[in-house]
Amino acid sequence: MSSRGKRRSRSDHNTDWIVEIPLSRACILIALLALVVLILAWTLWGFLMEFSQQEFASARATAALTTVGGMGGSVYLIVRYRAQYFAEKQHKISRLDHNEELIDKALELFVSNNPLKRASGARQLIELASNHDDLAYQQRIIDAFCAFLRLSTPDHRNDDEYIDSVFVEEIFINAMRRHLKDLDEPFPSWTKCLFDFRGVHFYSRVNLSGCRFQGETDWRGVHFTEGAIFSGTIFEATPTFSKASFHGEAKFDKCRFAGGIDADFSCSQFEKNACFASAHFGGTVIFGQARSRNEDDYPDDTELFSTTFSGEADFSRAKFCGDAHFGLDKEGEGGRIPLVSHFEGPAHFEETEFQKGAYFGAVYFKKGAFFNEKKRERRKSRTMAQRPRTSGSPHTEKGAIFRGAAYFRGACFHTDGINCLRFEFARAPEADFRDCKFDDRGTGPEDILLANIDFKGTRFHTRPLFGEAEVPCKKHRSPTSHPCWPKKTHLKEGEEGDIPEDAYCPLC
């Protein structure tokens, strides 16, 4: 609320007694107050001034007339104020009743089976929401559209019904794009409203680029038939895209999720190109069990380069059918420009499957990159009837599976003292770790610890490349660090042992 609105509310509160008490009581109160003022004035004049009898009587008469006139004026102002107050209140009630009547009429048209009436009702609802800045009023109309979209399941075989549903859908999407942008437009803002699209089938292209959501949005189970564009969209409240299906392209490039705001894309399906380039995730982002489904002949890529993950990033059990680009080199005027992602929190890739190439070149991992294999013991059942056959046996989850090239050239694995870096590759034809930094830098010039690198169980079809990789040697790393390098990796001898021949120690 603005300062003007606050001042107005205070003044209204201070004058509420004028309309709360009956008019007769108000007049009696003013008369008593005027009488007290008159008596005090007579008494003070008698003590402070020496008048003759005639002059004193004249002064008393003047004071009495003035008091009576002021009392009459006060009563007149009170009556006028009360009349105006009740008139404004009645006008407000009448306006609200009129708006409610308009909404009811528009809703009757909106739920009609007649396509023309339904389109007319949709346009009337949008116009009503555009002419009012009351949040509750706007939310009611938005909820009506969201409910219609959830219940609308047109049959493609019925062309008229399908076209009608798509037309209403486009009306609402265009209105959202107009009211959710921070522009100097005469339209009231919908940024603080809530949008519940659970299970909605969008048959047209959803373009909400450059929009701003300050309220929560629920996109769980949504089907984007023709694609979804959220380029440059700002989310200041938690959005949920869990189990959403993107049948067209999904563009979230330059999208911003405010600090502390989580983003849930778990179990989502991306059938075409998915672009999250230059996006910023301020909180935890979950892509666990997400699937990239394409035709084998024409797989599309997943673009995640130049992306900042401020919190925890979970890609566990995700499946990438095309190339996954977490780092990209772009040709510029001054040569090749690296477009890399920054993982400020832990990055989880347990049981993630890469069908094609996985490009992590020059990616920065600050608090650990987890590609490891998990082993957990199942709890023994208390009763024999509930005990499974595999009771007490270890349950093994696969680590990350790289079926294409694993490109980590120039990646930085800095774990901030958390020695938790582990890789599990399966059938990777090529693994490039050149120019990588496997260390944790402290404050001092020689305060460098080796991240606990573990390649146990790794199978490479070709020899992994560690050329010019930065790895602390046995002499300069922590005594508790015991790296496990891939099989058939040639290690240096002597004090610089336990590091690949092509690598070097930054302190030697």
C-alpha positions as CSV (number, residue, x, y, z in Angstrom):
1,M,0.0,0.0,0.0
2,S,1.3,3.5,-0.9
3,S,1.8,6.3,1.7
4,R,-1.2,8.1,0.3
5,G,-3.4,5.0,0.9
6,K,-2.0,4.7,4.4
7,R,-2.8,8.3,5.2
8,R,-6.3,7.9,3.7
9,S,-7.0,4.9,5.8
10,R,-5.9,6.6,9.0
11,S,-8.1,9.6,8.3
12,D,-11.0,7.4,7.6
13,H,-10.4,5.6,10.9
14,N,-10.3,8.9,12.8
15,T,-13.7,10.0,11.5
16,D,-15.5,6.7,11.9
17,W,-17.2,7.9,15.1
18,I,-19.1,10.5,13.1
19,V,-21.0,7.8,11.1
20,E,-21.0,5.1,13.8
21,I,-23.0,7.0,16.5
22,P,-26.6,8.3,15.8
23,L,-27.1,11.8,14.5
24,S,-29.0,12.9,17.6
25,R,-26.2,11.9,19.9
26,A,-23.7,13.7,17.8
27,C,-25.8,16.9,17.9
28,I,-26.1,16.6,21.7
29,L,-22.4,16.1,22.1
30,I,-21.6,19.2,20.0
31,A,-24.1,21.3,22.0
32,L,-22.6,20.2,25.3
33,L,-19.1,21.0,23.9
34,A,-20.2,24.4,22.8
35,L,-21.8,25.2,26.2
36,V,-18.6,24.3,28.0
37,V,-16.6,26.5,25.6
38,L,-19.0,29.4,26.2
39,I,-18.8,29.1,30.0
40,L,-15.0,29.0,29.9
41,A,-14.9,32.1,27.7
42,W,-17.2,34.1,30.0
43,T,-15.2,33.1,33.0
44,L,-11.9,34.1,31.5
45,W,-13.1,37.4,30.2
46,G,-14.4,38.2,33.7
47,F,-11.0,37.6,35.3
48,L,-8.7,38.9,32.6
49,M,-10.4,42.1,31.5
50,E,-12.1,45.0,33.2
51,F,-15.2,45.8,31.3
52,S,-18.1,48.0,32.1
53,Q,-21.4,46.4,32.7
54,Q,-22.6,47.4,29.3
55,E,-19.5,46.3,27.5
56,F,-19.4,43.0,29.3
57,A,-23.1,42.2,28.4
58,S,-22.3,43.0,24.8
59,A,-19.3,40.7,24.8
60,R,-21.4,37.9,26.3
61,A,-24.0,38.3,23.6
62,T,-21.4,38.2,20.9
63,A,-19.8,35.1,22.3
64,A,-23.2,33.4,22.6
65,L,-24.2,34.2,19.0
66,T,-20.8,33.0,17.8
67,T,-21.1,29.8,19.7
68,V,-24.6,29.1,18.5
69,G,-23.5,29.8,14.9
70,G,-20.5,27.5,15.2
71,M,-22.7,24.8,16.7
72,G,-25.1,25.1,13.8
73,G,-22.3,25.0,11.3
74,S,-20.8,21.9,12.9
75,V,-24.2,20.1,12.9
76,Y,-24.6,21.0,9.2
77,L,-21.1,19.7,8.3
78,I,-21.8,16.5,10.2
79,V,-25.1,15.9,8.4
80,R,-23.4,16.6,5.0
81,Y,-20.5,14.3,5.8
82,R,-22.7,11.5,6.9
83,A,-24.9,11.9,3.8
84,Q,-21.8,11.8,1.5
85,Y,-20.3,8.9,3.4
86,F,-23.4,6.7,3.0
87,A,-23.8,7.8,-0.6
88,E,-20.2,6.7,-1.4
89,K,-20.7,3.5,0.5
90,Q,-23.9,2.7,-1.4
91,H,-22.2,3.6,-4.7
92,K,-19.4,1.2,-3.9
93,I,-21.8,-1.5,-3.0
94,S,-23.7,-0.9,-6.2
95,R,-20.5,-1.0,-8.2
96,L,-19.4,-4.3,-6.6
97,D,-22.9,-5.7,-7.3
98,H,-22.6,-4.5,-10.8
99,N,-19.2,-6.1,-11.3
100,E,-20.4,-9.3,-9.8
101,E,-23.4,-9.3,-12.2
102,L,-21.0,-8.7,-15.1
103,I,-18.8,-11.6,-14.0
104,D,-21.7,-13.9,-13.6
105,K,-23.0,-13.0,-17.1
106,A,-19.6,-13.5,-18.6
107,L,-19.2,-16.9,-16.8
108,E,-22.5,-18.0,-18.2
109,L,-21.3,-17.3,-21.7
110,F,-17.9,-18.8,-21.0
111,V,-19.3,-22.2,-19.9
112,S,-21.8,-22.3,-22.8
113,N,-21.6,-25.0,-25.4
114,N,-22.0,-22.5,-28.1
115,P,-18.5,-21.6,-29.5
116,L,-19.5,-18.0,-30.2
117,K,-20.9,-17.4,-26.8
118,R,-17.8,-19.1,-25.2
119,A,-15.4,-16.8,-27.1
120,S,-17.5,-13.8,-26.2
121,G,-17.5,-14.8,-22.5
122,A,-13.7,-15.3,-22.6
123,R,-13.1,-11.8,-24.0
124,Q,-15.5,-10.2,-21.5
125,L,-13.7,-11.9,-18.6
126,I,-10.3,-10.7,-19.9
127,E,-11.7,-7.1,-20.3
128,L,-13.1,-7.2,-16.7
129,A,-9.8,-8.4,-15.3
130,S,-8.0,-5.7,-17.3
131,N,-10.1,-2.9,-16.0
132,H,-9.6,-3.7,-12.3
133,D,-6.5,-3.8,-10.2
134,D,-8.1,-5.7,-7.3
135,L,-6.0,-8.8,-6.7
136,A,-9.0,-10.9,-5.5
137,Y,-11.0,-9.8,-8.5
138,Q,-8.3,-10.8,-10.9
139,Q,-7.6,-14.1,-9.1
140,R,-11.2,-15.1,-9.5
141,I,-11.1,-14.6,-13.3
142,I,-7.8,-16.4,-13.6
143,D,-9.0,-19.4,-11.6
144,A,-12.0,-19.6,-14.0
145,F,-9.7,-19.8,-17.0
146,C,-7.4,-22.3,-15.3
147,A,-10.4,-24.5,-14.4
148,F,-11.7,-24.4,-17.9
149,L,-8.3,-25.4,-19.3
150,R,-8.0,-28.3,-16.9
151,L,-11.4,-29.6,-17.8
152,S,-11.1,-29.0,-21.5
153,T,-10.0,-32.2,-23.3
154,P,-11.1,-31.8,-26.9
155,D,-11.1,-34.7,-29.3
156,H,-8.9,-34.2,-32.3
157,R,-11.5,-36.0,-34.4
158,N,-14.0,-33.2,-33.5
159,D,-12.4,-30.3,-35.3
160,D,-14.9,-27.7,-34.1
161,E,-14.4,-28.5,-30.5
162,Y,-10.7,-28.6,-30.9
163,I,-10.5,-25.2,-32.7
164,D,-12.8,-23.7,-30.1
165,S,-10.6,-24.9,-27.2
166,V,-7.5,-23.6,-28.8
167,F,-9.1,-20.2,-29.5
168,V,-10.0,-19.7,-25.9
169,E,-6.5,-20.9,-24.8
170,E,-4.8,-18.4,-27.1
171,I,-7.0,-15.6,-25.7
172,F,-5.8,-16.4,-22.1
173,I,-2.1,-16.9,-23.1
174,N,-2.0,-13.5,-24.9
175,A,-3.7,-11.8,-21.9
176,M,-1.1,-13.4,-19.6
177,R,1.8,-12.2,-21.8
178,R,0.3,-8.7,-21.8
179,H,-0.3,-8.5,-18.0
180,L,2.8,-10.3,-16.7
181,K,5.5,-8.0,-18.1
182,D,7.2,-5.1,-16.3
183,L,6.2,-2.5,-19.0
184,D,4.7,0.9,-18.7
185,E,1.4,-0.3,-20.0
186,P,-2.1,0.9,-18.9
187,F,-3.0,-2.7,-18.0
188,P,-3.0,-3.8,-14.4
189,S,-0.4,-6.3,-13.4
190,W,-1.1,-10.0,-12.8
191,T,2.4,-10.8,-11.4
192,K,1.2,-11.5,-7.9
193,C,-1.6,-13.8,-9.0
194,L,-1.5,-17.6,-8.7
195,F,-1.7,-19.9,-11.7
196,D,-2.7,-23.5,-11.3
197,F,-2.3,-25.4,-14.6
198,R,-2.1,-29.0,-13.2
199,G,-2.8,-31.5,-15.9
200,V,-3.6,-28.9,-18.6
201,H,-3.1,-29.8,-22.3
202,F,-1.9,-26.8,-24.2
203,Y,-2.6,-27.4,-27.8
204,S,-1.2,-24.1,-29.0
205,R,2.3,-22.7,-28.5
206,V,2.8,-21.2,-25.1
207,N,4.9,-18.1,-25.3
208,L,5.5,-16.4,-22.0
209,S,9.0,-15.0,-22.7
210,G,9.9,-11.9,-20.6
211,C,7.1,-12.4,-18.1
212,R,7.4,-12.1,-14.4
213,F,5.8,-14.4,-11.8
214,Q,5.7,-13.2,-8.2
215,G,3.1,-15.8,-7.2
216,E,3.5,-19.5,-7.3
217,T,2.8,-21.4,-10.5
218,D,1.9,-25.1,-10.8
219,W,2.7,-26.8,-14.1
220,R,2.7,-30.4,-12.9
221,G,1.6,-32.9,-15.5
222,V,1.2,-30.2,-18.2
223,H,1.4,-31.2,-21.8
224,F,3.0,-28.6,-24.1
225,T,1.9,-29.9,-27.5
226,E,3.5,-27.1,-29.7
227,G,6.3,-26.1,-27.4
228,A,6.9,-23.7,-24.5
229,I,8.9,-20.5,-24.6
230,F,10.0,-19.0,-21.2
231,S,13.0,-17.1,-22.5
232,G,14.0,-14.4,-20.0
233,T,11.1,-15.2,-17.7
234,I,11.6,-14.3,-14.0
235,F,10.2,-16.6,-11.3
236,E,10.1,-15.0,-7.8
237,A,8.1,-17.9,-6.3
238,T,8.5,-21.6,-6.6
239,P,7.5,-23.0,-10.0
240,T,6.8,-26.8,-10.4
241,F,7.2,-28.5,-13.8
242,S,7.2,-32.0,-12.4
243,K,6.0,-34.7,-14.8
244,A,5.5,-32.1,-17.5
245,S,5.7,-33.1,-21.2
246,F,7.3,-30.9,-23.8
247,H,6.3,-32.3,-27.2
248,G,7.8,-29.2,-28.9
249,E,10.9,-27.3,-28.1
250,A,11.4,-26.1,-24.5
251,K,13.2,-22.8,-24.3
252,F,14.2,-21.6,-20.8
253,D,17.2,-19.6,-21.9
254,K,18.1,-16.5,-19.8
255,C,15.4,-17.6,-17.4
256,R,15.9,-16.5,-13.8
257,F,14.8,-18.2,-10.7
258,A,15.2,-15.8,-7.7
259,G,17.5,-16.6,-4.8
260,G,16.2,-19.3,-2.6
261,I,13.5,-20.3,-5.1
262,D,13.6,-24.0,-6.1
263,A,12.7,-25.3,-9.5
264,D,11.3,-28.8,-10.0
265,F,11.6,-30.5,-13.4
266,S,11.7,-34.0,-12.0
267,C,10.2,-36.8,-14.2
268,S,9.7,-34.3,-17.1
269,Q,9.9,-35.4,-20.7
270,F,11.6,-33.4,-23.4
271,E,10.9,-34.7,-26.9
272,K,12.7,-32.0,-28.8
273,N,15.4,-29.5,-28.1
274,A,15.6,-28.3,-24.5
275,C,17.5,-25.0,-24.0
276,F,18.5,-23.7,-20.5
277,A,21.4,-21.7,-21.8
278,S,22.4,-18.6,-19.6
279,A,19.7,-19.5,-17.1
280,H,20.2,-18.7,-13.4
281,F,18.9,-21.0,-10.7
282,G,19.0,-19.3,-7.3
283,G,17.9,-22.3,-5.3
284,T,17.8,-26.1,-5.7
285,V,17.0,-27.4,-9.2
286,I,15.8,-30.9,-9.7
287,F,16.0,-32.7,-13.0
288,G,15.9,-36.2,-11.5
289,Q,14.4,-38.9,-13.7
290,A,13.9,-36.4,-16.5
291,R,13.8,-37.9,-20.0
292,S,14.9,-36.7,-23.3
293,R,12.9,-38.7,-25.8
294,N,13.5,-38.4,-29.5
295,E,13.7,-40.4,-32.6
296,D,16.9,-42.3,-32.8
297,D,17.7,-40.8,-36.2
298,Y,17.2,-37.2,-35.2
299,P,18.0,-36.7,-31.5
300,D,17.9,-33.2,-30.2
301,D,20.4,-31.6,-27.9
302,T,20.0,-30.4,-24.3
303,E,21.7,-27.0,-23.9
304,L,22.8,-26.1,-20.4
305,F,25.9,-24.0,-21.1
306,S,26.5,-20.6,-19.4
307,T,24.1,-21.7,-16.7
308,T,24.5,-20.8,-13.0
309,F,23.4,-23.3,-10.4
310,S,23.6,-21.4,-7.1
311,G,22.1,-24.3,-5.0
312,E,22.1,-28.0,-5.4
313,A,21.7,-29.4,-8.9
314,D,20.1,-32.9,-9.1
315,F,20.3,-34.7,-12.4
316,S,20.3,-38.2,-10.9
317,R,18.6,-40.9,-13.1
318,A,18.0,-38.5,-15.9
319,K,18.4,-39.7,-19.5
320,F,19.8,-37.6,-22.3
321,C,19.2,-39.1,-25.8
322,G,21.0,-36.3,-27.6
323,D,24.1,-34.4,-26.8
324,A,24.2,-32.7,-23.4
325,H,26.0,-29.4,-23.5
326,F,27.1,-28.1,-20.1
327,G,30.0,-26.3,-21.7
328,L,30.4,-24.9,-25.1
329,D,33.2,-23.1,-27.1
330,K,31.9,-20.3,-29.3
331,E,33.8,-18.5,-32.0
332,G,34.2,-14.8,-31.3
333,E,36.2,-11.9,-32.6
334,G,39.1,-12.6,-30.2
335,G,39.1,-16.3,-30.8
336,R,37.1,-19.1,-29.1
337,I,35.0,-18.0,-26.2
338,P,34.1,-20.6,-23.6
339,L,30.4,-20.8,-22.6
340,V,30.5,-22.8,-19.4
341,S,28.2,-23.5,-16.5
342,H,28.9,-22.9,-12.8
343,F,27.8,-25.3,-10.1
344,E,28.1,-23.4,-6.8
345,G,26.4,-26.3,-4.9
346,P,26.7,-30.1,-5.2
347,A,26.1,-31.6,-8.6
348,H,24.4,-35.0,-8.6
349,F,24.6,-37.2,-11.7
350,E,24.1,-40.6,-10.0
351,E,22.6,-43.1,-12.5
352,T,22.4,-40.5,-15.2
353,E,22.5,-41.9,-18.7
354,F,24.1,-40.0,-21.6
355,Q,23.2,-41.7,-25.0
356,K,25.3,-39.3,-27.0
357,G,28.1,-36.9,-26.1
358,A,28.4,-35.3,-22.7
359,Y,30.2,-32.0,-22.9
360,F,31.4,-30.6,-19.5
361,G,34.4,-28.7,-20.9
362,A,35.6,-26.0,-18.5
363,V,32.6,-26.4,-16.2
364,Y,33.2,-25.3,-12.7
365,F,32.2,-27.7,-9.9
366,K,32.7,-25.9,-6.5
367,K,31.2,-28.4,-4.0
368,G,31.6,-31.7,-5.6
369,A,30.4,-33.6,-8.7
370,F,28.8,-36.9,-7.9
371,F,28.9,-39.4,-10.8
372,N,29.3,-42.3,-8.3
373,E,27.8,-45.6,-7.8
374,K,25.6,-45.9,-4.7
375,K,25.5,-49.0,-2.6
376,R,23.0,-49.4,0.2
377,E,22.0,-52.2,2.4
378,R,18.4,-53.2,2.5
379,R,16.8,-53.4,5.9
380,K,16.1,-56.9,7.2
381,S,12.4,-57.5,7.7
382,R,11.3,-58.2,11.3
383,T,9.1,-61.1,10.3
384,M,9.7,-64.1,8.0
385,A,6.5,-63.4,6.1
386,Q,7.6,-59.9,5.1
387,R,11.2,-60.9,4.4
388,P,12.0,-60.7,0.6
389,R,14.3,-63.2,-1.1
390,T,17.1,-60.6,-1.4
391,S,16.9,-59.7,2.2
392,G,20.2,-58.3,3.5
393,S,21.8,-58.3,0.1
394,P,23.4,-55.1,-1.2
395,H,21.4,-53.2,-3.7
396,T,23.6,-51.5,-6.3
397,E,22.5,-48.4,-8.3
398,K,24.4,-47.8,-11.5
399,G,26.6,-44.8,-11.8
400,A,26.5,-42.3,-14.7
401,I,26.4,-44.1,-18.0
402,F,28.3,-42.4,-20.9
403,R,27.5,-44.1,-24.2
404,G,29.1,-41.3,-26.2
405,A,32.1,-39.1,-25.7
406,A,32.7,-37.7,-22.2
407,Y,34.2,-34.3,-22.7
408,F,35.5,-32.7,-19.5
409,R,38.4,-30.7,-20.9
410,G,39.3,-27.7,-18.7
411,A,36.7,-28.6,-16.0
412,C,37.4,-27.4,-12.4
413,F,36.6,-29.9,-9.6
414,H,36.9,-27.8,-6.5
415,T,35.3,-29.5,-3.5
416,D,35.8,-27.0,-0.7
417,G,37.3,-29.6,1.6
418,I,34.5,-32.1,0.8
419,N,36.4,-35.0,-0.7
420,C,33.6,-36.6,-2.6
421,L,34.5,-36.7,-6.3
422,R,33.8,-40.0,-8.0
423,F,33.2,-41.2,-11.5
424,E,31.4,-44.2,-12.8
425,F,31.6,-44.5,-16.6
426,A,30.2,-47.4,-18.7
427,R,31.3,-48.1,-22.2
428,A,32.6,-44.5,-22.8
429,P,34.4,-44.6,-26.2
430,E,36.4,-41.4,-25.3
431,A,37.1,-39.5,-22.1
432,D,38.8,-36.2,-22.3
433,F,40.2,-34.8,-19.0
434,R,42.9,-32.6,-20.5
435,D,43.6,-29.3,-18.7
436,C,41.3,-30.3,-15.8
437,K,41.9,-29.2,-12.2
438,F,41.4,-31.9,-9.6
439,D,42.1,-29.9,-6.5
440,D,40.7,-27.9,-3.7
441,R,42.4,-24.5,-3.2
442,G,42.6,-23.0,0.2
443,T,43.7,-19.5,1.3
444,G,47.4,-20.1,1.4
445,P,49.7,-20.4,-1.6
446,E,50.4,-24.1,-0.8
447,D,47.1,-25.0,0.6
448,I,46.0,-27.4,-2.1
449,L,44.3,-30.7,-1.4
450,L,43.5,-33.4,-3.9
451,A,39.8,-34.1,-4.4
452,N,39.1,-37.8,-3.6
453,I,39.0,-39.0,-7.2
454,D,37.6,-42.4,-7.6
455,F,37.4,-44.2,-11.0
456,K,36.7,-47.6,-9.6
457,G,34.8,-49.8,-11.9
458,T,35.3,-47.5,-14.9
459,R,35.5,-49.0,-18.3
460,F,37.0,-46.9,-21.1
461,H,37.2,-48.2,-24.7
462,T,40.1,-45.9,-25.3
463,R,42.8,-44.5,-23.0
464,P,41.5,-41.4,-21.1
465,L,43.3,-38.2,-21.7
466,F,44.8,-36.3,-18.8
467,G,47.2,-34.1,-20.7
468,E,48.1,-30.9,-18.7
469,A,45.7,-31.8,-16.0
470,E,46.4,-30.1,-12.6
471,V,46.6,-32.7,-9.9
472,P,48.6,-32.4,-6.6
473,C,51.2,-35.1,-6.3
474,K,51.7,-37.4,-3.3
475,K,54.1,-35.0,-1.7
476,H,51.7,-32.0,-1.7
477,R,48.3,-33.5,-1.1
478,S,46.6,-34.5,2.1
479,P,47.7,-37.8,3.6
480,T,44.0,-38.9,3.7
481,S,43.6,-38.6,0.0
482,H,43.9,-41.9,-1.9
483,P,42.9,-41.3,-5.6
484,C,41.9,-44.2,-7.7
485,W,42.7,-43.8,-11.3
486,P,41.3,-45.7,-14.3
487,K,42.8,-49.0,-15.2
488,K,45.7,-49.0,-17.7
489,T,46.5,-45.4,-16.7
490,H,50.3,-44.8,-16.7
491,L,51.3,-43.1,-13.5
492,K,54.5,-41.2,-12.7
493,E,57.1,-42.7,-10.4
494,G,58.8,-41.3,-7.4
495,E,57.5,-38.4,-5.3
496,E,55.1,-37.5,-8.0
497,G,53.5,-40.9,-8.1
498,D,49.8,-41.6,-8.2
499,I,49.2,-39.0,-10.9
500,P,48.9,-39.6,-14.7
501,E,52.0,-39.2,-16.8
502,D,50.5,-36.4,-18.8
503,A,49.3,-34.5,-15.7
504,Y,51.4,-32.1,-13.5
505,C,51.5,-30.9,-9.9
506,P,51.0,-27.1,-9.6
507,L,53.3,-27.0,-6.6
508,C,56.3,-28.9,-8.0
